[in-house]
Amino acid sequence: MTKQEILIHQQDYLFWLESLKAMPEETATKPFLEGKWSPKEILMHMAEWDRYTREERLPLMKEGGELEDIPFEPFNESAAAEGRKLIFVEVIRHAKEERQKIKDQLQAIEEVDWTKEFKIGDYPMTILQYFADFVWHDNHHKEQIESVRHTSV
């Protein structure tokens, strides 16, 4: 992927978030599979990763930077729990705000800096690789949310 493709994905994601406003609260709280998260919990998980990436990771994504490899499960469960406390339109608003901030920060990063290597734990990474993984993560969760949206129609 290129910087431009990643930025296009960010904008498409924002449009998709807007489309979720039509989803009823009842649908948004329905797990996509038994024992799994609901769209509301999934979306909050995604929004919190955006926030964490923006606040804690992006500033260190520089050549030679060393980022902490955090324990995913407690982070993810905490985000899902926060999502359960809010109504769906509030989760959508939070998700849109966080993604817009990520998009704005990414836009400001010089093209040459997208391929400079840093580490997350012991794993070498570049901004381009990190956000290509982000795109995969977004699409994975979008499919889950869409599966709930389409079964409730």
CORRAFEN-V746279 format. One record per residue. N is the residue number from 1. SS is DSSP state (hx for helix, st for strand, lp for the rest). PSI is psi in radians with two decimals (999 if undefined). D_FIRST is the distance of its C-alpha to the first C-alpha in whole Angstrom. Layout:
N:SS:PSI:D_FIRST + N:SS:PSI:D_FIRST
//
This chain:
1:lp:2.76:0 + 2:lp:2.94:4 + 3:hx:-0.80:7 + 4:hx:-0.73:8 + 5:hx:-0.67:6 + 6:hx:-0.72:7 + 7:hx:-0.67:10 + 8:hx:-0.74:11 + 9:hx:-0.72:10 + 10:hx:-0.74:13 + 11:hx:-0.74:15 + 12:hx:-0.68:15 + 13:hx:-0.74:16 + 14:hx:-0.73:19 + 15:hx:-0.74:20 + 16:hx:-0.76:20 + 17:hx:-0.75:22 + 18:hx:-0.68:25 + 19:hx:-0.40:25 + 20:hx:-0.27:26 + 21:hx:-0.38:29 + 22:hx:-0.17:31 + 23:lp:2.20:31 + 24:lp:2.64:35 + 25:hx:-0.70:35 + 26:hx:-0.72:37 + 27:hx:-0.70:34 + 28:hx:-0.33:31 + 29:lp:0.09:34 + 30:lp:2.18:34 + 31:st:2.54:32 + 32:lp:-0.43:29 + 33:lp:2.72:31 + 34:lp:2.28:34 + 35:lp:0.03:34 + 36:lp:3.10:30 + 37:lp:2.75:29 + 38:st:2.90:30 + 39:hx:-0.68:27 + 40:hx:-0.77:29 + 41:hx:-0.72:28 + 42:hx:-0.82:25 + 43:hx:-0.68:24 + 44:hx:-0.68:26 + 45:hx:-0.81:24 + 46:hx:-0.74:20 + 47:hx:-0.69:22 + 48:hx:-0.57:24 + 49:hx:-0.65:20 + 50:hx:-0.85:19 + 51:hx:-0.85:22 + 52:hx:-0.78:22 + 53:hx:-0.78:19 + 54:hx:-0.78:20 + 55:hx:-0.73:23 + 56:hx:-0.46:23 + 57:hx:-0.87:20 + 58:hx:-0.72:18 + 59:hx:-0.40:21 + 60:hx:-0.04:21 + 61:lp:1.20:18 + 62:lp:2.81:19 + 63:lp:2.18:19 + 64:lp:-0.01:22 + 65:lp:2.61:22 + 66:st:2.06:23 + 67:st:2.57:22 + 68:lp:2.44:25 + 69:lp:1.79:24 + 70:lp:2.73:25 + 71:lp:2.04:27 + 72:hx:-0.81:25 + 73:hx:-0.91:28 + 74:hx:-0.66:30 + 75:hx:-0.85:27 + 76:hx:-0.74:26 + 77:hx:-0.65:30 + 78:hx:-0.74:31 + 79:hx:-0.79:28 + 80:hx:-0.73:29 + 81:hx:-0.69:33 + 82:hx:-0.68:32 + 83:hx:-0.61:31 + 84:hx:-0.38:34 + 85:lp:-0.27:36 + 86:lp:2.79:35 + 87:lp:2.77:35 + 88:hx:-0.71:32 + 89:hx:-0.51:31 + 90:hx:-0.68:32 + 91:hx:-0.77:29 + 92:hx:-0.80:27 + 93:hx:-0.81:28 + 94:hx:-0.78:27 + 95:hx:-0.74:23 + 96:hx:-0.76:23 + 97:hx:-0.80:24 + 98:hx:-0.72:22 + 99:hx:-0.64:19 + 100:hx:-0.71:20 + 101:hx:-0.72:21 + 102:hx:-0.85:17 + 103:hx:-0.79:16 + 104:hx:-0.74:18 + 105:hx:-0.73:18 + 106:hx:-0.69:14 + 107:hx:-0.59:15 + 108:hx:-0.24:17 + 109:lp:2.25:16 + 110:lp:2.51:16 + 111:hx:-0.74:13 + 112:hx:-0.49:14 + 113:hx:-0.22:15 + 114:hx:-0.31:11 + 115:hx:0.14:11 + 116:lp:2.43:15 + 117:lp:2.40:16 + 118:st:-3.13:18 + 119:st:2.51:20 + 120:st:1.90:20 + 121:lp:-2.15:23 + 122:lp:0.06:23 + 123:st:2.11:19 + 124:st:2.54:17 + 125:st:2.76:14 + 126:lp:2.89:12 + 127:hx:-0.72:11 + 128:hx:-0.81:7 + 129:hx:-0.76:8 + 130:hx:-0.83:11 + 131:hx:-0.35:9 + 132:hx:-0.70:6 + 133:hx:-0.67:10 + 134:hx:-0.76:11 + 135:hx:-0.79:10 + 136:hx:-0.81:11 + 137:hx:-0.80:14 + 138:hx:-0.87:15 + 139:hx:-0.67:15 + 140:hx:-0.86:17 + 141:hx:-0.55:19 + 142:hx:-0.72:19 + 143:hx:-0.74:20 + 144:hx:-0.81:23 + 145:hx:-0.74:24 + 146:hx:-0.57:24 + 147:hx:-0.59:26 + 148:hx:-0.77:29 + 149:hx:-0.75:29 + 150:hx:-0.37:29 + 151:hx:-0.25:32 + 152:lp:-0.08:34 + 153:lp:999:34
//
